[in-house]
Amino acid sequence: MKNILHIISSPQGAQSVSIKLGNSIVSQLQQTFPGSTVTELNLAENPLPHLDETTVTALRTPEDQHSDIQKEAIKASDAAIAQLFDADILVIGVPLYNFGAPSQLKSWLDHIARAGKTFSYSPEGAKGHVEGKKVYLAFSAGAVYSDGPYKAYDFATPYLTAVLGFIGITDITIIRAEGLAFPDMRENAVERALEAFAI
Ligand SMILES: Cc1cc2nc3c(=O)[nH]c(=O)nc-3n(C[C@H](O)[C@H](O)[C@H](O)COP(=O)(O)O)c2cc1C
């Protein structure tokens, strides 16, 4: 039994391929780990706020010195980090937007990558504290990035791999539904993406 956190960043609801792919991965996980709980975090419907001056200042101020305004400002980050630590498995929907991750997903990362909580610095360098998690990236894109001329243009999955790795999450599997701009490739894209997928 696992705690599964399904993070959605597409605003396209029922039309979204990354959500469909993420849901299929979650279903397979539930079959493999009966009795698992699934929590859905829909960042398109409930985006985390972009960091403002108050929040950044709060992030850089020791907690025992926080003003009431700073305590309030940092609540979203506290909640997102608690939810992250609670999860055993994360399924993260990653629609490719202008060769990167959607800003909703970037904003979530800005709240969860937090010094003193999810990573810390020591004389030996940075150390991630979010250990023992498994991540599946449910990637969707109009063009093809797994191979061919646009391979180097997918900045989303290398970026997510780097930032998640920085906070200690290194067990990451990428599942790609791609070429969605081409009708013949769009058909069955999710099924094809899942062909190579094994838990
Ligand atoms: C704002 C925006 C930017 C996009 N940028 C790219 C891109 O850089 N490369 C690409 O291959 N597809 C791009 N697409 C196409 C999406 O990646 C594709 O439609 C994908 O299915 C979206 O995920 P979703 O179906 O889960 O919403 C873009 C779509 C939108 C709406």
The ligand as an ORCA input file, in Angstrom:
! r2SCAN-3c Opt
* xyz 0 1
  C       1.168     27.243    -24.395
  C       1.560     25.965    -25.108
  C       2.891     25.778    -25.436
  C       3.266     24.600    -26.084
  N       4.577     24.408    -26.390
  C       4.953     23.268    -27.005
  C       6.321     23.033    -27.308
  O       7.217     23.827    -27.014
  N       6.648     21.881    -27.936
  C       5.701     20.943    -28.272
  O       6.072     19.909    -28.815
  N       4.408     21.123    -27.955
  C       4.017     22.256    -27.341
  N       2.705     22.455    -27.024
  C       1.751     21.358    -27.276
  C       1.498     20.592    -25.989
  O       2.706     20.099    -25.426
  C       0.559     19.428    -26.259
  O      -0.657     19.930    -26.744
  C       0.308     18.595    -25.013
  O      -0.606     17.596    -25.331
  C      -0.267     19.446    -23.887
  O      -0.484     18.601    -22.767
  P      -1.959     18.283    -22.269
  O      -2.653     17.555    -23.403
  O      -1.789     17.433    -21.075
  O      -2.634     19.589    -21.954
  C       2.290     23.614    -26.394
  C       0.966     23.836    -26.036
  C       0.592     25.000    -25.411
  C      -0.851     25.186    -25.028
*
